[in-house]
Amino acid sequence: MAEQKIGRNKTVHVTYVILDESGKVFEQYDMPIGYVHGANSGLFEKIEAALEGRVAGDKIEVTLNPPEGFGEHHPELTFTDDIDNVPPEFRRMGAEVEFENDKGEAMKFFVTKIENGKLTIDANHPMAGQTVTFVVNVVSVNDATPSEIASGRPDGEAMPSLH
């Protein structure tokens, strides 16, 4: 039996590494993550296109500029205030803060800087504004079930985080 190639309606499992502009590892995922190719998978388009026709064991590298990947950095989503104005539970790097606007829409911010008595929160993705490289290893390729095709992901699995 011939190896299955990645194509529309194939369930694919991959592992990946995201490298920042300087080549440092931003995120690494060694446990296989599944998606259904061509079925609203949630993967970045350029990565899904580069995986087309690949087989288990293949490795690809895809570089995404900000518009192709995590978007541009929006300064209006960054706020700095005196640390004394911030509740103690949020006075740590990486703390998550959720705010609602006057329309009731919620947005998550993360503490990204604490310096000189000031605390900065930011709703941008940490890789916003950066060109990143995904190194993706194909672990397996199989025919997707109808329910997997409908959901864009393997049965029983959460959405992949390559988005």
Salt bridges, closest charged atoms under 4 A:
GLU48 OE2 - HIS37 ND1 3.66
GLU52 OE1 - HIS37 NE2 2.75
GLU68 OE1 - LYS46 NZ 3.35
GLU76 OE2 - HIS74 ND1 3.52
ASP82 OD1 - LYS118 NZ 2.83
GLU96 OE2 - LYS108 NZ 3.54
GLU115 OE1 - LYS113 NZ 3.72
ASP122 OD2 - HIS73 NE2 3.26
ASP143 OD1 - LYS10 NZ 2.41
GLU157 OE2 - HIS13 NE2 2.83
